[in-house]
Each structure stands twice: as C-alpha cells, then as structure tokens.
C-alpha cells in the first residue's frame, strides 16, 4: 500500500469503528465509486481505464496486477481486513455467487464520476447509475439465496463506502467553477438518496483529496512544481459543500445515515506530520520526491 493511503485508511477505520459496534457480528461491505476503490471490475470491460499490468500490483500479496489502481492493497481491502472479513469481490467477477454474496460486493469502476458524461474518453465503464442498478440486481440474487427478510437485514446492516467527485474535475470540462461545484453536489445528493432508497443505512462518503497535487496534474498544469491552483480551488469549494449537503440530507432522513471523510485534510496532515502515522522521515522524503 502506498504511503499516501496510510492516513486515509486510519481515518476511515475510525469512522468504521464509530459506525459499527465493537461486538457486532460480521457485516457485509458494499463499495461504490471510482479508481480509488475499484478492485477489478474494469478488468471485465473493454476500456482504457485498466490496472491489469505492472507496475500495478507489485506489492500485492501475489505481486500481480489485480485491477486495483494501487501498487498493493487499496482502501476497501484494508477496511475489510479490520472488519475481520475477506474483501468484497468485484461485482462482475464470476466468483461472486452463493455464500460469497453475504460478504458484500464492490461495484466501483475506474473513470466514473458524479456526472454521467464524466470519463467518456474511457468508453466502457460502470457509471454510478449503473452501479446502483447492479446493486439492485445483487439484492435480487441475495433474496434468492437467503430470502427477502434476511436479505433486507444484510443490506440495512452493511457498511457502505462511496468515493466520487475527483474525476468530475480532472476528467470533465467546466467553466464557471462555483456554479459547477454547486451542480455536482446537487447531483451527488440524488445519488446518496438513491442509495438510501436501496437500503443503505451506514455510509461513509469521502471528499476529494488534493487533486492539484497529483503527479499527472502537476505535469499538465503546474509551472513551478506547486499544486495546480484551479484544481485545488475546486477541491476547497467542493468538500465543504459536500459536508453541508450530507448534514442536510441526514436531517431530512432523521438519522445519521451518511458520514463524511475529509480526505484533503488527512493528506496534508500526513505530509506535515508523517511520524504521527508511524512513517519514518526517509519514507516522507520519498513520498515528497514522488509528488
């Protein structure tokens, strides 16, 4: 796992501990979103958004590329480990059948965003609306396996992780940034409401990290090695509005269904104080050099 993932995983695990009682039985885990959480769905698609060749997977237990956009494990894998469960399989995997359905499923697909036209250059990806349709299809399979009442309990008691938004800024086009941010946040609200309608009751919603500091964006947009200003402005507009939207939605629903994770602050906390997360100063220097 890359060093930059460490603080995010630690913080998400704290949210998991809050959402799930310590003495609770094993629960299903459902994942929605983009390449940050895709664990192999795109391997089954004709798309250019793939992670099925080195250097992806070089630190995975098998040292093989798995479809995870990571050198090793990704965020859902680490959460599953700390839940004491096996990782949820990609929904498109032929192995996801029978008792494996009780573990949950990963519906994420690299390249997708909140908006349907985000990532169109990747051609064949599982857009978020399709991920939610697959979730419905999954529940039909689950009902056939365990019956409607137990299937409902599995879904209601499950932990859900959703990670969207980054691609809407780096793989889409916008002009008036404040208006665009308000629009995608309003569209995200519809997605979260649909998740709730489909039975999700414990949902972690991640904000976007420092998009302007991603190496690819530095290469494209930075003149002096500093993080790309327009993308950082987008993040700083998007994340607070996402938090406000989630709080408002919880009030409407009358329950704390959704919890937000501040991935921007988590990343900068790590860069400013890596020892807090158990990283030696040498690892910190290597990370800064990579960025």
C-alpha positions as CSV (number, residue, x, y, z in Angstrom):
1,X,0.0,0.0,0.0
2,X,1.3,3.5,-0.9
3,X,2.3,5.7,2.0
4,X,-0.2,8.3,1.0
5,X,-3.0,5.9,1.7
6,X,-2.0,5.3,5.3
7,X,-3.6,8.4,6.9
8,X,-6.8,8.0,4.8
9,X,-7.1,4.4,5.9
10,X,-6.5,5.2,9.5
11,X,-9.2,7.9,9.5
12,X,-11.7,5.7,7.6
13,X,-11.1,2.9,10.1
14,X,-12.0,5.4,12.9
15,X,-15.3,6.1,11.0
16,X,-15.9,2.3,10.7
17,X,-15.4,1.9,14.4
18,X,-18.0,4.6,15.0
19,X,-20.5,3.2,12.6
20,X,-20.2,-0.5,13.7
21,X,-20.5,-1.6,17.3
22,X,-17.4,-3.5,18.5
23,X,-19.4,-6.6,19.4
24,X,-21.3,-6.7,16.2
25,X,-21.4,-9.8,14.0
26,X,-19.8,-9.9,10.6
27,X,-21.4,-7.5,8.3
28,X,-21.5,-7.1,4.5
29,X,-19.4,-4.4,2.9
30,X,-20.5,-2.5,-0.3
31,X,-18.3,-0.2,-2.3
32,X,-19.3,2.3,-4.9
33,X,-17.2,4.9,-6.8
34,X,-14.1,5.3,-9.0
35,X,-10.5,4.1,-9.3
36,X,-9.6,4.9,-5.7
37,X,-11.8,1.9,-4.7
38,X,-12.2,-0.2,-7.8
39,X,-10.8,-3.7,-7.1
40,X,-11.1,-5.2,-10.6
41,X,-14.4,-4.5,-12.2
42,X,-12.8,-2.8,-15.2
43,X,-10.8,-5.9,-15.9
44,X,-14.1,-7.3,-17.3
45,X,-14.7,-4.3,-19.5
46,X,-13.4,-3.1,-22.9
47,X,-12.0,0.1,-21.6
48,X,-8.7,2.0,-21.5
49,X,-9.2,2.6,-17.7
50,X,-7.4,-0.5,-16.6
51,X,-4.9,-1.6,-13.9
52,X,-4.1,-5.1,-15.1
53,X,-0.4,-4.7,-15.8
54,X,2.8,-3.7,-13.9
55,X,3.6,-1.6,-12.0
56,X,0.1,-2.0,-10.6
57,X,0.1,-4.9,-8.0
58,X,3.9,-5.1,-7.4
59,X,3.3,-5.0,-3.7
60,X,0.1,-7.1,-3.7
61,X,0.5,-10.5,-1.9
62,X,0.6,-12.2,-5.3
63,X,2.8,-9.5,-6.8
64,X,0.4,-9.5,-9.8
65,X,-1.8,-6.7,-11.1
66,X,-5.4,-7.3,-10.0
67,X,-7.3,-4.3,-11.4
68,X,-6.7,-2.2,-8.3
69,X,-5.2,1.2,-9.1
70,X,-2.6,0.7,-6.5
71,X,0.8,-0.9,-6.0
72,X,-0.8,-3.3,-3.5
73,X,-4.0,-3.3,-1.4
74,X,-6.5,-0.5,-1.7
75,X,-8.7,1.2,0.8
76,X,-11.6,-1.3,0.7
77,X,-9.1,-4.1,1.2
78,X,-7.7,-2.5,4.4
79,X,-11.2,-1.8,5.7
80,X,-12.2,-5.4,5.1
81,X,-9.1,-6.6,7.0
82,X,-10.0,-4.5,10.0
83,X,-13.6,-5.7,9.9
84,X,-12.2,-9.3,10.1
85,X,-13.7,-10.1,6.7
86,X,-12.5,-11.2,3.3
87,X,-12.5,-8.4,0.7
88,X,-15.8,-8.0,-1.2
89,X,-15.3,-9.3,-4.7
90,X,-15.8,-7.1,-7.8
91,X,-19.5,-7.4,-8.8
92,X,-18.5,-8.5,-12.3
93,X,-16.4,-11.4,-11.0
94,X,-17.8,-14.8,-11.9
95,X,-16.7,-15.9,-8.4
96,X,-19.4,-13.7,-6.8
97,X,-22.1,-16.2,-6.2
98,X,-23.5,-18.4,-3.4
99,X,-22.2,-17.6,0.1
100,X,-19.8,-15.0,-1.3
101,X,-22.8,-12.8,-1.8
102,X,-23.1,-12.5,2.0
103,X,-19.6,-10.8,2.2
104,X,-20.9,-7.9,0.0
105,X,-19.8,-6.6,-3.4
106,X,-17.6,-3.9,-4.9
107,X,-19.4,-2.0,-7.7
108,X,-16.7,0.6,-8.3
109,X,-15.3,1.4,-11.7
110,X,-12.3,3.5,-12.5
111,X,-13.0,6.6,-14.5
112,X,-16.6,7.3,-13.3
113,X,-17.8,10.5,-11.7
114,X,-20.9,12.0,-10.2
115,X,-22.0,13.1,-13.7
116,X,-22.8,10.6,-16.4
117,X,-20.6,12.3,-19.0
118,X,-17.5,12.2,-16.8
119,X,-14.9,9.8,-18.1
120,X,-16.5,9.4,-21.6
121,X,-13.0,9.1,-23.0
122,X,-12.7,5.7,-21.2
123,X,-15.7,4.5,-23.3
124,X,-16.9,1.4,-21.3
125,X,-17.1,2.0,-17.6
126,X,-19.7,1.3,-15.0
127,X,-21.2,4.8,-14.4
128,X,-22.7,5.4,-11.0
129,X,-26.3,4.9,-12.2
130,X,-25.3,1.5,-13.5
131,X,-23.5,0.7,-10.2
132,X,-26.8,1.4,-8.4
133,X,-28.7,-0.8,-10.9
134,X,-26.2,-3.6,-10.2
135,X,-26.8,-3.1,-6.5
136,X,-30.5,-3.8,-7.2
137,X,-29.5,-6.9,-9.2
138,X,-27.3,-8.0,-6.4
139,X,-30.2,-7.8,-3.9
140,X,-32.3,-10.0,-6.2
141,X,-29.6,-12.6,-6.1
142,X,-29.3,-12.2,-2.4
143,X,-33.0,-12.7,-1.8
144,X,-33.0,-15.8,-3.9
145,X,-30.2,-17.1,-1.7
146,X,-31.4,-16.3,1.9
147,X,-34.9,-15.0,1.5
148,X,-36.3,-11.4,1.5
149,X,-36.2,-10.7,5.2
150,X,-32.6,-11.8,5.8
151,X,-31.5,-10.1,2.5
152,X,-33.0,-6.8,3.8
153,X,-31.1,-7.2,7.1
154,X,-27.8,-7.9,5.3
155,X,-28.2,-4.7,3.3
156,X,-29.5,-2.5,6.1
157,X,-26.7,-3.6,8.5
158,X,-23.9,-3.4,5.9
159,X,-21.1,-0.8,5.8
160,X,-21.1,1.2,2.6
161,X,-18.2,3.2,1.2
162,X,-18.7,5.7,-1.7
163,X,-15.9,7.7,-3.3
164,X,-16.8,10.1,-6.1
165,X,-16.0,13.6,-7.3
166,X,-12.4,13.7,-8.3
167,X,-13.0,12.6,-11.9
168,X,-15.6,15.3,-12.3
169,X,-12.8,17.8,-12.1
170,X,-9.9,16.1,-13.8
171,X,-11.8,14.1,-16.5
172,X,-14.6,16.6,-17.4
173,X,-14.9,20.2,-18.5
174,X,-16.2,23.2,-16.6
175,X,-16.2,26.9,-17.0
176,X,-17.8,28.7,-14.0
177,X,-16.3,26.7,-11.2
178,X,-18.6,27.8,-8.3
179,X,-21.7,27.0,-10.4
180,X,-20.3,23.7,-11.5
181,X,-19.5,22.7,-7.9
182,X,-23.0,23.5,-6.8
183,X,-24.4,21.5,-9.6
184,X,-22.3,18.3,-9.0
185,X,-23.0,18.5,-5.2
186,X,-26.8,18.6,-6.0
187,X,-26.4,15.6,-8.3
188,X,-24.4,13.8,-5.6
189,X,-27.3,14.3,-3.3
190,X,-29.6,12.4,-5.7
191,X,-27.1,9.5,-5.7
192,X,-27.0,9.3,-1.9
193,X,-30.8,9.5,-1.7
194,X,-31.0,6.6,-4.1
195,X,-28.5,4.6,-2.0
196,X,-30.7,5.1,1.0
197,X,-33.8,4.1,-1.0
198,X,-32.0,0.9,-1.9
199,X,-31.4,0.1,1.8
200,X,-28.0,1.6,2.7
201,X,-28.0,2.8,6.3
202,X,-24.3,3.2,7.3
203,X,-22.5,5.1,4.5
204,X,-19.0,6.7,4.5
205,X,-18.8,9.4,1.9
206,X,-15.3,10.6,1.1
207,X,-14.5,14.1,-0.1
208,X,-11.8,14.7,-2.7
209,X,-8.1,14.8,-1.9
210,X,-5.5,17.3,-3.2
211,X,-6.3,16.8,-6.9
212,X,-3.9,19.6,-7.9
213,X,-1.0,17.8,-6.3
214,X,-1.4,14.5,-8.2
215,X,1.7,13.9,-10.3
216,X,-0.2,13.8,-13.6
217,X,-1.9,17.1,-12.9
218,X,1.4,18.7,-11.8
219,X,2.9,17.6,-15.1
220,X,0.0,19.1,-17.1
221,X,-0.8,22.3,-15.2
222,X,1.9,23.3,-12.8
223,X,4.5,25.8,-14.0
224,X,6.8,25.8,-10.9
225,X,6.2,22.5,-9.1
226,X,3.4,23.8,-7.0
227,X,0.0,22.1,-6.9
228,X,-2.3,23.2,-9.8
229,X,-4.2,26.2,-8.5
230,X,-7.6,25.7,-10.2
231,X,-7.9,22.1,-9.2
232,X,-7.1,23.0,-5.6
233,X,-9.7,25.8,-5.7
234,X,-12.2,23.2,-6.9
235,X,-11.4,20.9,-4.0
236,X,-11.7,23.7,-1.5
237,X,-15.1,24.6,-2.9
238,X,-16.4,21.0,-3.3
239,X,-15.5,19.5,0.1
240,X,-17.3,22.0,2.4
241,X,-20.4,21.9,0.2
242,X,-20.4,18.1,0.3
243,X,-20.3,18.2,4.1
244,X,-23.1,20.7,4.3
245,X,-25.2,18.6,1.8
246,X,-24.6,15.4,3.8
247,X,-25.6,17.1,7.1
248,X,-28.8,18.5,5.4
249,X,-29.6,15.1,4.0
250,X,-29.2,13.4,7.4
251,X,-31.6,15.9,8.9
252,X,-34.2,15.2,6.2
253,X,-33.8,11.5,6.8
254,X,-33.9,11.9,10.6
255,X,-30.8,9.8,11.1
256,X,-27.1,9.9,10.7
257,X,-27.0,7.6,7.7
258,X,-24.1,9.4,6.0
259,X,-20.7,10.3,7.4
260,X,-18.1,12.3,5.5
261,X,-14.4,11.8,5.5
262,X,-12.2,14.8,5.0
263,X,-9.5,13.3,2.7
264,X,-7.9,16.7,1.9
265,X,-7.1,17.4,5.5
266,X,-6.0,13.8,6.0
267,X,-3.5,14.0,3.2
268,X,-2.0,17.3,4.4
269,X,-1.9,16.1,8.0
270,X,0.2,13.2,6.8
271,X,2.6,15.4,4.8
272,X,3.0,17.8,7.7
273,X,3.5,15.1,10.4
274,X,4.3,11.6,8.9
275,X,5.6,10.3,12.2
276,X,2.1,10.6,13.7
277,X,1.2,7.8,11.3
278,X,4.2,5.7,12.0
279,X,6.2,6.7,8.9
280,X,10.0,7.3,9.2
281,X,11.4,10.6,7.8
282,X,13.0,8.7,5.0
283,X,9.6,7.5,3.7
284,X,8.3,11.0,4.0
285,X,11.2,12.3,1.8
286,X,10.5,9.6,-0.8
287,X,6.8,10.5,-0.9
288,X,7.5,14.2,-1.4
289,X,10.0,13.3,-4.2
290,X,7.4,11.2,-5.9
291,X,4.9,14.1,-5.8
